[in-house]
Amino acid sequence: MRVTSFVVYDRVRRSFQENWQRLYTSNEQLSSGKKVNRPSDDVIAMARILDYKLNINKNDQYLRNMDDAQAFLDFTDSTFSAVNENLSRLKELSLTAVTGSETPETRKIISKEVQVLKESFHDMANSKLRDRFIFAGYKTNKPAYDDLNTYQGDENHAGVYVNNYTTVDENINGVEGFSYNQKDHEVIPFKKGEKFIHYIPGNLIDPEAPANRVVVAVSTSQDKDAVLEELKSGNLSTVEDTFSFDNFMEMTQRLEDAMSNNDVTRMETLLAPVDKAIGQVLDNRAEVGARLASISTEKKQNEDNSLGLKNVVSGSEDADMAETTSSISKSEVALQALRQSSSNVISQTLFDFLR
C-alpha cells in the first residue's frame, strides 16, 4: 500500500481534531462542573438526569404548596385562639349576669362588653390573610359575613397537593368556624324541672331554613314532638319564649339584648350554646392541628426525597474535578507531542528520502 502525502496530512488533521475535542470537552466540564452538558454527551444519562430534575421540581412545588397551606392554617389557628378567648370571656359575663346579685343597671353595663365581643367575632370571621378572606370558602374576594351577619361565602375547601396523590385543606369555611352547629333536638330542664329549654335544628321546623340555624324554645313541656308541632303550627300553648340564631355573632346579639332587657330566663337559655360554641372552636383547632401535623410529616419526607434525588443527579451529572484536570493535562501533552511529530513528518520532502 502506498502512503501518499494526502493520507499523512489527513491523519494528522484528524488526530489534531480528536485531541482538540477531548481538550475542549474537558475544559467545558471543568468550567461548568458537569460531565454531561448536552444530550449528545450521554443520551441515557441526560434522560435520567432530566427525569430526576423533573421530580425535584415537583417536590419543590409541593413544598411551596405546603408552606402556603401552613401559613393559612397557622393564621386560622391563631384566629380561633382569639375566638376561644372571647367565648370564654362571654361565658364569664353570662354567668355573672344571671346571678341574683346583679341589677338591671349592672346587666346593661355588662351588655356593653358583650357588644364589643360581638363586633370582635364579626371582625375575626372576616379575617383576611394577603388578599384572601380565609373563612369564605372559595369566595375569598369578599368578606365571609356581611354587616347583618349573613354568611356570603360557600362551604368549599381549598385543597393543595402535598405529594402526587394527597391533598390537604388549607381552610376552614365560615359555616364550620362560626356558624352554630345544632345536629339534634336537645332538651335541658331548668327552673328546678318546672321548665325545659329545647334546642332544635331550624330545618326541623322550616325545611328551607339554613342548616346551621338553631331554634331555642322555653316550654313547660318536655315532649319534643309536642313542642316541635307547636312551633310548626304557630299555636303556642306550652312554649313561653322562642328565638333563633345562625352563628356566634347572632348568638352574642341575643345575649346582649337579653342583658339590656334584664331577661334572666333568656340569658340562662344561652349558657349552653356558649359552652357548645367553645367546644366547637376547640374541635376546629384540633382539626387545624391535625392538618399542620400532616403537613410537617409530609414536608420532612419531601425534603428527604429531594435530597436523595439531588445526590443521584450529582452522581450522574457532576464532573470529577481531579479526573477532569488530569484529562486536560494528558490532552495538552498529547497535543504537544502531536505538534512536534507532525511538524517533522510534514516538513519532509522527496529530497530527504533521496539523500
C-alpha positions as CSV (number, residue, x, y, z in Angstrom):
1,M,0.0,0.0,0.0
2,R,1.4,3.4,-1.0
3,V,1.1,6.1,1.7
4,T,0.6,9.4,-0.1
5,S,1.2,12.9,1.4
6,F,-2.6,13.4,1.4
7,V,-3.1,10.4,3.7
8,V,-0.4,11.7,6.1
9,Y,-2.0,15.2,6.2
10,D,-5.5,13.7,6.7
11,R,-4.3,11.5,9.6
12,V,-2.6,14.4,11.2
13,R,-5.6,16.7,10.8
14,R,-7.9,14.0,12.3
15,S,-5.6,13.5,15.2
16,F,-5.5,17.2,15.9
17,Q,-9.3,17.4,15.8
18,E,-9.8,14.5,18.1
19,N,-7.3,15.8,20.7
20,W,-8.7,19.4,20.5
21,Q,-12.2,17.9,21.0
22,R,-11.1,16.0,24.1
23,L,-9.4,19.1,25.4
24,Y,-12.4,21.3,24.7
25,T,-14.7,18.7,26.4
26,S,-12.5,18.5,29.5
27,N,-12.3,22.3,29.8
28,E,-16.0,22.7,29.4
29,Q,-16.5,20.1,32.1
30,L,-14.1,22.0,34.3
31,S,-15.8,25.3,33.8
32,S,-19.4,24.0,34.2
33,G,-18.6,21.5,36.8
34,K,-20.7,19.0,34.9
35,K,-19.7,16.0,32.9
36,V,-22.9,15.9,30.9
37,N,-23.6,19.3,29.4
38,R,-25.9,18.3,26.5
39,P,-27.8,15.2,25.3
40,S,-25.1,14.3,22.8
41,D,-22.6,13.9,25.7
42,D,-24.5,10.9,27.1
43,V,-28.1,10.4,25.9
44,I,-29.0,7.8,28.5
45,A,-27.5,9.8,31.4
46,M,-29.2,13.0,30.2
47,A,-32.6,11.3,30.1
48,R,-32.1,10.0,33.6
49,I,-30.9,13.4,34.9
50,L,-33.9,15.3,33.3
51,D,-36.3,12.7,34.9
52,Y,-34.7,13.3,38.3
53,K,-34.8,17.0,38.0
54,L,-38.5,16.9,37.0
55,N,-39.2,15.1,40.2
56,I,-37.1,17.6,42.2
57,N,-39.1,20.5,40.6
58,K,-42.4,18.7,41.5
59,N,-41.2,18.3,45.1
60,D,-40.2,22.0,45.2
61,Q,-43.7,22.9,44.1
62,Y,-45.2,20.6,46.8
63,L,-43.0,22.4,49.3
64,R,-44.3,25.8,48.2
65,N,-47.9,24.4,48.5
66,M,-47.2,23.2,52.0
67,D,-45.6,26.5,53.0
68,D,-48.6,28.3,51.7
69,A,-51.1,26.0,53.5
70,Q,-49.1,26.1,56.7
71,A,-49.2,29.9,56.7
72,F,-53.0,29.9,56.3
73,L,-53.6,27.2,58.9
74,D,-51.3,28.9,61.4
75,F,-53.3,32.1,60.8
76,T,-56.5,30.2,61.2
77,D,-55.4,28.6,64.4
78,S,-54.3,32.0,65.9
79,T,-57.7,33.4,64.9
80,F,-59.6,30.5,66.6
81,S,-57.4,31.0,69.7
82,A,-58.7,34.6,69.9
83,V,-62.2,33.4,69.3
84,N,-61.9,30.9,72.1
85,E,-60.6,33.6,74.5
86,N,-63.6,35.8,73.6
87,L,-66.1,33.0,74.1
88,S,-64.6,32.2,77.5
89,R,-65.0,35.8,78.4
90,L,-68.5,35.7,77.1
91,K,-69.2,32.7,79.3
92,E,-67.9,34.6,82.4
93,L,-70.1,37.6,81.6
94,S,-73.1,35.4,81.1
95,L,-72.6,33.6,84.4
96,T,-72.1,36.9,86.2
97,A,-75.3,38.4,84.6
98,V,-77.6,35.6,85.6
99,T,-76.7,35.8,89.3
100,G,-79.4,37.3,91.6
101,S,-77.0,39.9,92.9
102,E,-76.9,41.8,89.5
103,T,-79.4,44.6,88.9
104,P,-80.9,45.8,85.6
105,E,-78.4,48.6,85.6
106,T,-75.3,46.4,86.0
107,R,-76.6,44.0,83.4
108,K,-76.8,46.9,80.9
109,I,-73.2,47.7,81.7
110,I,-72.2,44.1,81.1
111,S,-74.1,44.1,77.8
112,K,-71.7,46.9,76.6
113,E,-68.8,44.5,76.8
114,V,-70.9,41.8,75.2
115,Q,-71.5,44.1,72.3
116,V,-67.7,44.6,71.9
117,L,-67.3,40.8,71.8
118,K,-69.9,40.5,69.2
119,E,-68.1,43.0,67.0
120,S,-64.9,41.2,67.6
121,F,-66.4,37.9,66.5
122,H,-67.6,39.6,63.3
123,D,-64.1,41.0,62.6
124,M,-62.4,37.7,63.2
125,A,-64.9,35.9,61.0
126,N,-63.9,38.3,58.2
127,S,-60.2,37.8,58.9
128,K,-58.0,38.3,55.8
129,L,-54.5,37.0,55.0
130,R,-52.8,38.5,52.0
131,D,-55.7,39.2,49.6
132,R,-57.9,36.3,50.8
133,F,-60.8,36.2,53.3
134,I,-59.9,32.9,54.9
135,F,-63.3,31.8,56.1
136,A,-65.2,32.4,52.9
137,G,-64.6,29.1,51.2
138,Y,-63.9,29.6,47.5
139,K,-65.3,33.2,47.6
140,T,-62.2,34.6,49.0
141,N,-62.6,38.0,47.3
142,K,-65.3,39.3,49.7
143,P,-65.9,39.1,53.4
144,A,-67.4,35.9,54.8
145,Y,-70.1,37.7,56.7
146,D,-71.9,40.9,55.8
147,D,-73.0,43.7,58.2
148,L,-76.1,41.7,59.1
149,N,-74.0,38.7,60.0
150,T,-75.3,36.7,57.0
151,Y,-72.8,34.2,55.5
152,Q,-71.7,35.2,52.0
153,G,-69.2,32.5,51.3
154,D,-69.6,28.9,50.4
155,E,-68.8,25.6,52.1
156,N,-65.9,24.6,49.8
157,H,-62.4,23.7,50.9
158,A,-59.2,24.9,49.2
159,G,-57.1,21.7,48.9
160,V,-53.5,21.8,47.9
161,Y,-51.4,18.8,46.8
162,V,-48.6,17.8,49.1
163,N,-47.5,14.9,47.0
164,N,-48.6,13.1,43.9
165,Y,-51.7,11.7,45.5
166,T,-52.5,13.6,48.7
167,T,-54.2,16.9,49.3
168,V,-54.6,18.9,52.5
169,D,-57.3,21.5,53.0
170,E,-55.8,24.9,53.9
171,N,-59.0,26.5,55.1
172,I,-62.0,26.2,57.5
173,N,-65.1,27.7,56.0
174,G,-67.3,30.1,57.9
175,V,-70.1,27.6,58.4
176,E,-67.6,25.3,60.2
177,G,-65.9,28.1,62.0
178,F,-68.6,30.5,63.2
179,S,-72.0,29.1,62.4
180,Y,-73.7,27.3,65.2
181,N,-73.9,23.5,64.8
182,Q,-77.1,22.0,66.3
183,K,-77.4,18.5,64.9
184,D,-80.2,17.1,67.1
185,H,-83.2,18.2,69.1
186,E,-82.0,18.6,72.7
187,V,-83.9,19.3,75.9
188,I,-82.4,20.6,79.1
189,P,-84.5,21.1,82.3
190,F,-84.2,24.2,84.3
191,K,-86.1,26.2,87.0
192,K,-85.9,23.1,89.2
193,G,-87.5,21.0,86.5
194,E,-90.5,23.2,86.1
195,K,-89.5,24.4,82.6
196,F,-87.5,23.0,79.8
197,I,-85.2,24.5,77.2
198,H,-85.5,23.0,73.7
199,Y,-82.6,23.4,71.2
200,I,-83.9,22.5,67.8
201,P,-82.2,22.4,64.4
202,G,-84.0,25.1,62.3
203,N,-84.7,22.8,59.4
204,L,-86.9,20.5,61.5
205,I,-89.4,23.4,61.8
206,D,-88.8,25.0,58.4
207,P,-87.2,22.8,55.7
208,E,-85.9,25.9,53.9
209,A,-84.1,27.3,57.0
210,P,-80.3,27.3,56.9
211,A,-78.8,24.0,58.1
212,N,-76.9,25.8,60.9
213,R,-79.9,27.6,62.4
214,V,-80.9,26.7,65.9
215,V,-84.3,27.5,67.4
216,V,-84.4,27.9,71.2
217,A,-87.8,27.4,72.9
218,V,-88.7,27.6,76.6
219,S,-91.6,25.3,77.4
220,T,-93.4,23.8,80.3
221,S,-93.4,20.5,78.3
222,Q,-90.5,18.1,77.9
223,D,-92.2,16.4,74.9
224,K,-90.0,17.0,71.8
225,D,-92.7,16.2,69.3
226,A,-95.4,18.3,71.0
227,V,-93.1,21.4,71.2
228,L,-92.0,20.8,67.6
229,E,-95.6,20.7,66.4
230,E,-96.4,23.9,68.3
231,L,-93.5,25.7,66.7
232,K,-94.5,24.4,63.2
233,S,-98.2,25.4,63.6
234,G,-97.6,28.7,65.5
235,N,-100.1,27.7,68.1
236,L,-98.0,28.1,71.2
237,S,-99.6,26.6,74.3
238,T,-96.7,25.3,76.3
239,V,-94.0,27.4,74.7
240,E,-93.4,30.6,76.6
241,D,-90.4,32.1,74.7
242,T,-88.7,31.3,71.4
243,F,-85.9,32.8,69.3
244,S,-83.3,31.6,66.9
245,F,-79.8,32.4,65.7
246,D,-77.4,31.1,63.0
247,N,-73.9,31.9,64.2
248,F,-71.7,33.2,67.0
249,M,-72.4,36.8,66.2
250,E,-76.2,36.4,66.3
251,M,-75.9,34.3,69.5
252,T,-74.0,37.1,71.1
253,Q,-76.5,39.6,69.9
254,R,-79.3,37.7,71.6
255,L,-77.3,37.6,74.8
256,E,-76.7,41.4,74.6
257,D,-80.4,42.0,74.0
258,A,-81.3,39.8,77.0
259,M,-78.9,41.7,79.3
260,S,-80.1,45.1,78.1
261,N,-83.7,44.0,78.7
262,N,-82.9,42.3,82.1
263,D,-84.3,39.0,80.7
264,V,-82.6,36.5,83.0
265,T,-84.5,33.5,81.6
266,R,-83.2,34.1,78.1
267,M,-79.7,34.6,79.4
268,E,-80.0,31.2,81.1
269,T,-81.0,29.6,77.8
270,L,-77.9,30.9,76.1
271,L,-75.4,29.5,78.6
272,A,-75.5,26.0,77.0
273,P,-75.0,27.4,73.4
274,V,-72.0,29.4,74.6
275,D,-70.5,26.2,76.1
276,K,-71.2,24.4,72.9
277,A,-69.6,27.1,70.8
278,I,-66.4,26.8,72.9
279,G,-66.4,23.1,72.2
280,Q,-66.9,23.7,68.5
281,V,-64.0,26.1,68.3
282,L,-61.8,23.5,70.2
283,D,-62.8,20.9,67.6
284,N,-61.8,23.2,64.8
285,R,-58.5,23.9,66.4
286,A,-57.9,20.2,66.8
287,E,-58.7,19.7,63.1
288,V,-56.3,22.5,62.1
289,G,-53.6,21.0,64.4
290,A,-54.0,17.6,62.7
291,R,-53.6,19.2,59.3
292,L,-50.5,21.1,60.4
293,A,-49.0,17.8,61.8
294,S,-49.7,16.1,58.5
295,I,-48.0,18.9,56.6
296,S,-45.0,18.8,58.9
297,T,-44.6,15.0,58.3
298,E,-45.1,15.3,54.6
299,K,-42.6,18.2,54.4
300,K,-39.9,16.1,56.1
301,Q,-40.4,13.2,53.7
302,N,-40.4,15.6,50.8
303,E,-37.2,17.2,51.8
304,D,-35.5,13.8,52.4
305,N,-36.7,12.6,49.0
306,S,-35.4,15.8,47.2
307,L,-32.1,15.4,48.9
308,G,-31.8,11.8,47.8
309,L,-32.7,12.8,44.2
310,K,-30.2,15.6,44.2
311,N,-27.4,13.3,45.3
312,V,-28.3,10.9,42.5
313,V,-28.3,13.8,40.0
314,S,-25.0,14.9,41.3
315,G,-23.5,11.5,40.8
316,S,-24.8,11.3,37.2
317,E,-24.2,14.9,36.2
318,D,-21.3,16.4,38.2
319,A,-17.8,16.1,36.9
320,D,-14.9,14.7,38.9
321,M,-12.6,17.7,39.2
322,A,-9.4,15.8,39.8
323,E,-10.1,13.4,36.9
324,T,-11.1,16.3,34.6
325,T,-7.9,18.2,35.5
326,S,-5.8,15.1,34.8
327,S,-7.6,14.6,31.5
328,I,-6.8,18.2,30.5
329,S,-3.1,17.7,31.3
330,K,-3.0,14.5,29.3
331,S,-4.7,16.1,26.3
332,E,-2.2,19.0,26.4
333,V,0.8,16.7,26.5
334,A,-0.7,14.6,23.6
335,L,-1.2,17.8,21.6
336,Q,2.3,19.0,22.2
337,A,3.7,15.6,21.1
338,L,1.5,15.6,18.1
339,R,2.7,19.1,17.1
340,Q,6.3,18.0,17.2
341,S,5.9,14.7,15.4
342,S,3.6,16.1,12.8
343,S,6.0,19.0,12.1
344,N,8.8,16.6,11.5
345,V,6.7,14.3,9.2
346,I,5.1,17.1,7.2
347,S,8.3,19.1,6.7
348,Q,10.0,16.1,5.0
349,T,10.2,16.1,1.1
350,L,11.3,13.7,-1.6
351,F,14.9,15.0,-1.4
352,D,15.0,14.0,2.3
353,F,14.5,10.4,1.3
354,L,17.0,10.6,-1.6
355,R,19.9,11.6,0.5
